[in-house]
Amino acid sequence: MIYFRLRKSSGIVIDSGMSEILLIYPPVAKPSEAPPGIAKLTGSLRGHGVDCVAVDLNFEGLDYILRQECSADDTWSRRALRHVEKNRAAFCEPPTYKNFDRYKRAVADLNRVVEVVGSNHDLELSLANYGDKQLSPLRSQDLLSAAEKFQENIYYPFFSERLSQLIEESSPVFVGFSLNYLSQALCTFAMIGFCRKHYPELAIVVGGGLITSWVSRPEWHNPFAGLIDHLIAGPGAEKLLDLLGHEPRKSESFAPDYGDFSELQYLAPGRILPYAASSGCYWNRCSFCPEKAEGNRYSQVKPETVVKELEQITTGSHYDLIHFLDNAMSPALLRKLAESPPGADWYGFTRIENDLLELDFCRALRRAGCVMLKLGIESGVDKVLQDLDKGITLDKTALVLANLKAAGIATYVYLLFGTPAETLPEARQTLEFTAAHHHEISFLNLAIFNLPLYSAESRGLEVRNFYAGDLSLYGNFVHPRGWRRQDVRRFLDHEFKRHPQIAPIIKRDPPIFTSNHAPFFCRR
């Protein structure tokens, strides 16, 4: 097969026997499971006969960082290395998740090593975050600077060697980066800068959730032209196939391929299978929702296809937990899973829907392996929920919480404070609702509202700069009823989190890994 490498600067170069694309998942993100976006791309590309290689440099980069404090050949370093290896092993041992104090120690000890290494480079580094005190991922000029000065990145000694090895072994035509979180942006651009400097003939493609959000901005103009050849917004398989000269077979569905990551020992007590049965949100009406503001269309895999793909992926490969990545699992999918259990425990995000009002249905979900559901309740006030167009009521929410508790399904409840529809009295009503249902709430996520800059609802508010940078997605605003951000934070810290029935819920949230590890504390 003959492949064409296209670069404006170098014209057309013909090579034979190449891999068509190298797909890279960059640091830093939670290292608890394999990267689902790249696995989805890999499955589709290989289904079309495309030769590709996928690597999780986030996970490999963590291994590099953890060894920095223990690299010297002396007694202290050898002891430190044994301690690091002991804590890494603890993440993979189920008994750790039966003793929350032991779990917290393992997280804290391992994270402390990462923090120390980062502080030596003037970075705020953790197991789940990368913060540079000089560069911001929200400023395009800073990202370009990270690419230009790639040697200054903390991962440079690692990725310079690893990328060179991968490129020279696979001889790809394209190098693709999956950029989903702000915590990955500076490292991604450093790697791009390295590739552009040392392998200028390669075409560079960047996609992922963060790219989708940036490109969806109404005033978007590409500041990375000349550095990045192609930015791909939204699901990327069809666009990648087009770039690679392959005709997408839209009538076929291809299961994600996790084979490239099967040997990696992620920080979890068993293998987690992340799987997206849809993109976008089927409700798509909530006020101020980023999905709605970005105009992301809802697309779903047919429930019967989901079951077949899960069976295909898990056949011959043992998975301990399935993580459904959907913004909201559809009622049709939940019914199908209840009817055809996927063969492993599972959890995901869902809305308060009528099916969950039936206790027998909730029990069927539990028999089908559902160990936890994440619920975006947001508020304990019907008027606030109505103003946010959530499409739920507190009566229904209370019944769903009771049913899930009775069925043995844990709940990870999300609450949102500081929306334009809320003031202190409403926030206190949310506190009262939460306290009244504390026995039915397993975990809590408390968020302070960030205003999506380009939501339709923001036009009626006085918006101010929140994060300085031309790539900002959120803004601060003058609350129409005077419920200031600092007031919200004070209420949460001094009232909500200290309530005697709520404080224990907050304290049992797994540090750093939060909902990614929470299901392991819920299993029988």
Secondary structure, DSSP 8 states (H G I E B T S, - for coil): -EEEEEETTTEEEEEES--SEEEEE-S-S-TTS--HHHHHHHHHHHHTT--EEEEEHHHHHHHHHHTGGG-SSSHHHHHHHHHHHHHHHHHT-GGGGG-HHHHHHHHHHHHHHHHHHHHTTTEEE-SS-EEESS--TT-HHHHHHHHHTGGGSTTHHHHHHHHHHHHHHH--SEEEEE--SHHHHHHHHHHHHHHHHH-TTSEEEEESHHHHHHHTSTT---TTBTTBSEE--S--HHHHHHHTT----TT-------GGGTT---SSSS-EEEE-SEES-SS---TT-HHHHTT---EE--HHHHHHHHHHHHTTS--SEEEE--SS--HHHHHHHHHS--SSEEEEEE---GGGG-HHHHHHHHHTTEEEEEEEEE-S-HHHHHHTT----HHHHHHHHHHHHHHT-EEEEEEEE--TT--HHHHHHHHHHHHHTGGG--EEEEEE--EETT-GGGGGSEEE--S-STT--EEEEE-TT---HHHHHHHIIIIITT-TTTHHHHHTS-TTTGGGTGGGGT--
